[in-house]
Amino acid sequence: MNHTTHNTIVNFIWNIADDVLRDVYVRGKYRDVILPMTVLRRLDCLLEPTKEKVLEHYKLLEKDNFGQNAVAQQLPRTSGYVFYNTSQFTFKTLLNFPSQIRANFENYLDGFSENAQEIIDKFKLRNQIETLTESNRLYALIDKFVSNHINLSSEPVKNAEGEITLQGLTNLEMGYVFEELIRKFNEENNEEAGEHFKQSKIFDNEDFGYHKITVDRPLRLTFQVTSERVAQFLGASLTNSSTNKSSRGQQEIPLHLTSDTKHGVILGILKDLFSSDPHKDFNRVKQEFEKVLKAEEIKLTAKDLKLVYDTFTEKDETAEPVINKKTKDAVVYEPDSELRDTENVPLKEDIEEYFAREVLPHVPEFGVQLNPPVPIFVRLATDNISPHFLNNADRCLA
């Protein structure tokens, strides 16, 4: 964000106070309204892309009588942040019902998750609602914050031609905007920089930050030689590779096999070893097949082996997990990319304890442990996303 854009946003928000709050609040109290509304609008912008999905998920949880603990555990995954809002309203849709603005705004505030409620409570924003309503300023205030002249979202605003008209605000940039507003309010009230926050600290640096964890579930495969798969395999192309001698019928196999001959040799081995029965332990299938190939000095390329395994296997949740490798301390399974998920673990939470409480009861194969073997299905992302841009500019809302 360049200096001009930064000043435009700060000045626009600053002017909201003069445009809407004048003659209702003394200037020293403007910040009691503008600062929390700026925070709420930022949250509102971040949650807007997943709003419908969150509401759909919330309705399902309510329909099946899940408790608030389940809601608090599952909705952050849908929203993409450690916070969420279950109200049907956004800042923009609140404006659709002018005569019900107070009730709907209170409903909107009540829809935030518990951690976001702490922010609202510390700002004491609810104490301002009656004054804003009686002075007929609440609607105008919200209307100003959804103006198309500023963008408090992390995503850019584009026109019909796909051209960017307003850049999005990164975490750091949003932090700068908020800090500048604080500085201006402090200056207006003849306070020293940071004095307001020393008197009324909003929350700790790590209260709303989180680790973004990638979670992989193991791939599970069943191996079976069926007529349909044999036909598919015969229609595939194999590379030429060399073999020496086969013990099958004590016959010599040419060093440069044709594709048809290779198909026949491989199918013969597969049928002898596994017949047409399903085998739910792919690790054992792979071990036995490659053991025979080695014994008979039949060399297949990695591409050929992949073709064999891809053709004669299918995913099966009841099968054994596929082993990628074994280390001294752990068995590392092959991940199933289709089942990949993410977890947002609060910075103040112990990752192992979080997974033991929130994940293991539902998906036991994650295997998170405090001692070796290490938790092989948990990879910590390099970026710790911290959503509190209020008092630390480089650790702010994702």
N, C-alpha and C positions, 0 to 999 in steps of 0.2 A: 504494500500500500504506500503510495507516494504521499508527500506532505500535504498536497492540496486535497486529496481524498480524505485524509485523516481530519484535516481542519473542517472540511465540509460536513462530515458526520458529526463531529463534536459541536460545531456551531448550530447545526440543525436541532440536535437534541437540547442544547442549551437554550435555544430560542423557544422550544416547546413550553418551557417554564414561563417565559414572559407572555407567550400567546394564550396559554390556558390557565395558568395559576395566579396570574396577577389579580389583585383585589380579593382573592380568596385566601391566599397564604402570604405571610410576610416573606421577604426574599430569603431570609435565613433558613426558612423551612422548605424551600423548593426541593432541596436534595432529598427530603424524606419521601417525596413522591417520584422524582425523576430517576434517582439511582435504582430503586427496586423495579420500576417499570422498564428501565433499560435492560436489567438482568432478565426479567420475564420475557421481554421481546426476543432476546438472544436465545433463551431456552425454546421459545415458541417457534422460532425459525429453524432451529436444529431438529426439532421433533416433527415439523410439518411434513417432510417427505415420507415418514413411516406412520403418520397419524392414523390412516384408515386401517392398516395392518394391525396396529396396536389395539384399536377399538374392536376389530373382529376377534382378535385373540382374547381380549378381555371378556367379550360376550360369551365366548366358548367356555372360558373358565368359570364364569358366573352360572352358565346353564348347567354345567356338570358339578356345581356346588363345591368348587375348589375354594379353599380359604385364602386369607390375605397373604399368608406365607408363600403359597404357590404363585400368587399374583406378583409378589415382590421378587420372586426368583425368576419367573419366566418372561415378564414383560420387558425387562432391560435387554434381553436377547432380541426381542422384536423391534424395540425402538432404536437399538444400536448404541445406546448410552447407558450409564448407570442410573439414569432417572427416566421417568415417563410421565404421561398424563392421560388419565382415563376419561376426562370430560369430553363431551361431544364437540366442545367449542375450541376454536383457535382465536387469536386476536382478530383475524379478518372476519370470521363468521359471527363473532360477538356483535359486529356492526349491523347484522341482518335483523336484529330485534331491539331497536332503540328503546322501546317502552319497558323492556325487561332487562336493561343493561346491568343493573345492580345484581339482581338474582343470578343472572347468567355469568357475570364476572366472578361472583363468589363461588358458583359451581365450578368454574374454570380453575380457580385457585385450589379448591378442595380436591380437584382431580389429579394434582401432582403427587408424585411418590413421596415417601416420608423424608428422604434426604433433601429433596427440593423444598418440602414444607418447612424444614429448619431454616432455610434461607429466607423464605417469606416471613416466618415468625420473627427472625432476628431483625429484619427490616421494619417490622411492625406495620406492614402495608395495610393489613385489614383495618387498622385504626384510622386510616385515611379515607376509607370507602364512604362513610356517612357524609363527611364534609364534601367530597367530590360529587356525591349524588345530590345532596341538597342544593349545591351551587350549580347543578346541571353541567358539570365539567367532566364527568367520567367518560362519557361517550366521546367527547371531543379529544380527550387525552389519548384514548386508545386509537382513535382515527389518525391522530398525528403520528403515532409510532408505526403505523402500517403504511405510511406515505411511500409512494413509489420514487421519492427523491433520495431515499437512503436505503441501504441494504445491510442488515445486521446478521445475515445468514453467512454460513461458510461457503456457500455455492454462489457463483456469479448469476446475475440477472441477464437474460438474453431477450432480444426482440424477435419478431416473427421471422426474420431472415437468419436467425441464429447468431447474430452479432452481440457481443457482450456490451451491455449498457452500464452496468454497475458491477464492479468487482466484488467478490466475496471477501469476508474478513477471516483471516487465519486466527488461530488461538492467540498468538502473540499480538497481532494487530488489534483484536478485540480488547486485549488487556491494556494496550496503550490508550485506546479510546476511553475506557472506563477510568483509568488513572488520571487522564487529562480532565475528565468531568469532575473527579474528586478534587483535583488541584484547583479548578476554577471555583468550585463551591467553597472550598476552604479559604481561598483568596477573597471571595465575596464576603465571607464571615470573619475576615481578619484572623484566621487560624493558621498555624504553621502547618507545613506539609506533613501529612500523616497523622495530625492531631486527632482528627475525627475517628480514624481507625484505631488509635490507641484507646480512645474512650469507648468505642463500640465495635470491636472486632467481629467481623461477620462469621467466619469459620476458619478452621485450621487449614494449612496448606494441603494436607492430604485427605481432607474429609470427603472430597468428591472426585479425587483422581482414581485411576484404575490401571491395572495391567491388562492389556488385551492378549488373551491366551488363545492360541490355535489348538483345537482338540481333534485328534484323529482317532477314529474307531478302526479296529483291524478288519482287513479284507478276509472274507470267508468264501471258500470255493468248494464246490462238489465236482469231482471228475467222473465222466462216464463216456464210454465208447458206444455211441448209438449209430444206427444206419444213416440218420440225417446228417450227423456230424462227420461220418466217414465220407459221405458224398461231398460235403463242403470241403473236407480236407483234400480229397482227390482233385478238386477243382482249383486248389490253391497252387501257387508256384513255390518250389523249393530251390535253394541254391545248390550248385554242384559242390560236393565236398568229398574228401577221400576216406576210404575205409580199407582195411586190410583183409581180414578173414572173419567169417562168421561161423560159429559152432553149430548153427542151425543147418542140419543135414550135411555138415562138413563140406560146405561148398564155398568156393572162392567168390568174393564180390569184387567187381572191377574197382580200380582206384578212382575212376571218374564215373560215378553213377549217373544215369539219366534220371530225370525227375520222376518218371513213372516207377523205376526200380526203387528209388529211395522211399517213395510213398509206400510201396509194398513192404519193404523191410520194416519201416516204422510201424505200420499198421499191424504187421505180424507180431512185433514185440508187445505192442499195446494190448492186443487181443489175448496173447498168451499170459501176460501179467495180470490183466484186470478184467478180462472177459467183457460182458456188457453190464456188469453190476455198477451201481453208483458207489463212489468212494468219497466219504466226507472229510477225509484227512488228506488234503492236497500235499502236505509236506512229505508224507510217506510215499504218495504216488510219485512225486518228483524224485525222491531219493532212490526208489527202486528202479525207476525208468532210466535214470542217468547212471546208475550202477551197472545195469545191463549194457548200456551203450559203451561204457568204459571197458567192461570185460571183453566185449566183442570188437573193441577198437573201432567203433563207429563214431566218427566225429561229425557232430552237427554244429552249425553256427548258432550264435545267440539268436539270430533272426528266425532260424528254423525251430529252435526250441520254443521261442515265444509263440510261433504259429501253432505248434502242437498244443501248448497249454491253453492258448486263447480259444482254439477250436473246440477242445473237449472239456471245457469247464464252464460253469455258470455260478453266479453269486447265490449263496445259500446261507441264510442267517443261522441255520442249525448246524452248519459245518464248523470244523475246527479253524481257528484263525491261522492265516498264512504267515509263516515265519520269514522275515527278511534276513536276519542274522542273529547270532548268539554272541554275547560278550561275556566277560568274566562275571559281571554283576547282573545282567539282565537279558531277557529275550526281547528282541525288537521285532515287532510285527509289521507286515506290509500294510500301509494305510489304505483305507477305502476312500478315495477322493470324493465320492458322492455323499458320504456320511460326514464329511468334514464340517466342523462347527467352531464357533468362537465363544469364549466366556470373558466377561468383563469383571475382573476381580478387584475390588476396592484396594487401594494402596495400603490401607491399614489392616487388611486381612492377610493372614498367613495363607499362601497359595495351597499348601498341602491340606490344611484344615478346611479351606473353602471347598476343595474338590471332594474331600471325604464327606462333607455335610451336604453339598448341593448336587454333586454329580454321581458319585459312587452308588447311592441308593437306587438310582434310575438306570445307570449303565455300568454294571460291575466290572466290565472288561477294561476300564481305564487303568486300573491298578495303581493309583497314586499312593505312594508310601513315604514315610518319613525317613526310612533307612533303606540302604541298597536291598533289592534292585531299585534303580532310580526310576522316577516316573516317566516312562518312555513315550507316553502319549501327550505330554505337555511341552509345548515350545513357547518360551517367552519371547514376545515380539520385541524388537529393538526400541520401539517407541512406547514410553509410558504416557498415556494420554491423560492429562489432568484438567478437569473441567472448571477449576476455580480461578477465573480471571480477575477476581475482585481485588485481591491484595498481593498478587504476585504475577507480574506481567508475562513471565516466561513459562508459567504453569497455569494454563487457562482452559476454558471450556472447549471440549472437543467439538 
